[in-house]
Amino acid sequence: MKKVILLALALIALSPNVEAQSVRLGIKGGINYANQNGTNITVNSSNYDSEAITSYHAGLVAEVKLTQGFAIQPELLYSTQGANYKDGVNEFKNELGYLSIPVLAKIYLSKSISLDLGPQASFLLSERNNVNFKDPETFEFAAVGGLGLNVTKNLFIQARYGLGLTEASRNADVKNSTFQVSAGIMF
């Protein structure tokens, strides 16, 4: 992930088309519809099925416009993910708090609509659950894709899907998946 960020910064520094006014900073926040997919979780020989949870994300966003139709959008977000787990009798919620760093290629399809694609590195900051059934991984890598809409020059909304590519737990074949809807403002 450090290599991706350094490569993006090097390209920006070497690009003759980059101007000071082409870098904008902002804030964003929104809701997550998160789940954990993979092999069923087994606790004391009971299988648990996962169900999605509704949670949130919030943080900082930047847009570095390289050309008229292309920009790089790094973000620094706090995002909660996880799932509800149920068997025939028991139910509990596993909620994981991540510091997520997506670095997205922002391809403008029109003046106000963009396709956003790229990698996301996430670092585990907190875990809230009713039962400690598996040890969570402290790092997760994901692929992210979605659409953005610039409502005005400063206001935007986004919808994206993040698919975990690495395991969310050391002891189970479980990966995070998250659908996010965001709103934000650029300064």
Order of alpha helices (4+ residues) and beta strands (2+ residues): alpha-beta-beta-beta-beta-beta-beta-beta-beta-beta-beta
